[in-house]
Amino acid sequence: MASSDVDCKPKIGMVFDSMEEVNKFWLAYSLCVGFGVRVRFANKKEDGSVSSCRLVCCKEGLKRKEKRYAYEGKYTRVDVRTNCPVRITLSRKNGKLVILDFEEEHNHDLQNSETTHMLLV
């Protein structure tokens, strides 16, 4: 990570007012570093507010094996997931979303600054 990326780095204990604020922050951080993002899960209360969530690198996890039989000529996509451990986990405390967990180390190459505009956001 470059020295300019330190300013946007998540820290355990950071507080956010809303899920939109969290999403903007995680997206900005991912573009600084050079990876795509997605929401792993978001638990919601009955009123619709998020009680806890996990935002991850887009290469987190592994695809499930296809249960259907492959037939000849079927196009199969290349699996891009590498089970990357990068994530932030948040939980609501006193009405605010707080970062409880942050994993920083990727297990794959990152995008360089010339190609980050091509990441899916």
Secondary structure, 3 states (H helix, E strand, C coil): CCHHHHHHCCCCCCEECCHHHHHHHHHHHHHHHCCCEEEEEEEECCCCCEEEEEEEECCCCCCCCCCCCCCCCCCCCCCCCCCCCCEEEEEEECCEEEEEEEECCCCCCCCCCCCHHHCCC
